[in-house]
Amino acid sequence: MTTTTDYQVGSRAMMTQSRNELAHGDFQQASEKGWGAAAQMLKAVAQARGWEHDRHRHLHRIASRLRAETGDRDIYRFFSEASTLHENFYENQMAAHDIDEALQDVERLLDKLEAILSS
C-alpha cells in the first residue's frame, strides 16, 4: 500500500523530472510529469484523510473539497492548470513558456497541499 509519504516523495520527484524534461525540450513528458506531481500530492492529502483517491475523477473531487474546506480558490485553480498539462501530454500544443507557467502553478499547489498535510 502506498503511504502518504510515498505520494509526497513521488510528487516532488515528478516535479523535478518535469523541470528536467522541459529544459531538454520534451514538452509532452514535462507536461505529464507536472500533472503527475499534482495528482500524487492530492493523493497524499486524500490518503492522510481517508478519502477515496484511486480513480481519476476522485482527484477533481479532492481539489474541490479542499477548496471548500480551506476557502482557498487557488487550490482548484492550480489543479485546473495541472489538468491542462495532462491534456497537453496528448495534444502537444502548448508552448514552452506556457508549460513553464503552468508548472509554476503546480509548484504552488504542491506547497499548499504540503502545508495542509503539515497542519
ABEGO torsion letter per residue (X at the ends): XBBAAAAAAAAAAAAAAAAAAAAAGBAAAAAAAAAAAAAAAAAAAAAAAGBBAABAAAAAAAAAAAAAAAGBAAAAAAAAAAAAAAAAAAAGABBAAAAAAAAAAAAAAAAAAAAAAAX
